[in-house]
Amino acid sequence: MGILSRFKTIMESNINALLDKAEDPVKMADQLARDLEKDLGEVKAETAAVMAEEKRAKRAYEECQAEVEKLQKYAEKAVLQGNDSDAAVFLTEKASKTAALESLKGAWELAAANAGKMRELHDKLTEQLQQVAERKAAIRAKAAMVKSQQKANEMRTDLGGSSMAAFDALEEKLNRKMDEAEAMTQLNQKQDTVSDLMAKYDADKSAKDSAVAEELAALKAKLGKE
């Protein structure tokens, strides 16, 4: 059997170790799953055939054993009835059947051993398939997490680069506008202060001029110059 020739290799193989060493664990897991499913299909078919052979060999052995026991009983009956020649015939046939019995027993034991190996191999392959499925799911989940992390890192890089630079430039422009507006307000306040101060002195001058004019008019009136 081809599959049994690989029995030891399959039984000793470490799926997790193979996946850990793989350059691309997901791809390796997919390939392992395909190989194991193929092997499992062969094992099921061959296990059924070996189990059928085991049953046939067992049945042949048991039938031969029953025939040996029957011949022994007939030989005993013949001796009891004094027919030694008949007993000798039964015993000769019994010897032939007994020799065949040993061969049939060996065939049955070999078939049983093969069936045991095939069932063990079936269970091992089923377990390995389960391991591959679990590791593949874990690897895919990890890969998705890594991809999401990379995406987030890229977004943070973008925000920290061109996008943040644009925000910084906008903020700088707004600050500059605010500074200009405050400066203009301060200049306007200073101009207003100077204008008010000049108006104050203009008012004083007007008052003095008015007082002088009134005093001059009064002097003219007194001197009869009007």
C-alpha positions, 0 to 999 in steps of 0.5 A: 500500500502506498499510503502505508509506506508513508505511515511513519513519516505522516505519523511523525510529522509536526504540522505546527513546526512546518507552518512555523518555518514556512515563508508564507504560512497561509500558502503553506497551510492551504497546500498542507490542507490539500495534501492531507485531504487527498491522503485522507481520501486514500486512507478511507478507501484503503481502510475500508478495503483492509477492514474488509480483508480483516473480516474475510481472513478472520472468517476463513480462520474461524471456519478452518478452526471449526473444521479442525474441531469437527474432524477431531470429534469425528476421529474420536467417534470413529475410535470409539466405534472401533473404526481406526482406519476411519479415525486415521482418515479424519486425523489426516484431514485434520492435520492438513486443516491444522497446517492451513489454520496457522497460515490463515491465522497469520493472514488474519493477524496481518490484516488486523495489524494493517487495519489498526495502522490504517485506523490510526493513520486516519485519526492522525490525518484527521487531527492534522487537518484540524490543526491546519484549519485552526492554524490557517484561521489564526494566521489569516486573522493575524494577517488581517490584523497586521494589514489593519495596523499597517493601514492605520500607520499609513493614515497616521503617517499621512496625517502627520505629513501633508495633511498636518502640514496643511493644517499647520499652514492654515493655522499660521495664516490665521494667526498672522491675520489675527496679529495684523488685525490687532496691530491695526487696532492698536494703530487706530487707537493711537491715531485716535488718541493723537487726534483727541489730544490735538482737538483738545488744544484746538478747543483751548485756542478757540476759546482764547480767540473768542475771549480776545474777540469779546474783549476787543469788542468791549474796548471798542465800544468803550472808546466809541469806535463802533 
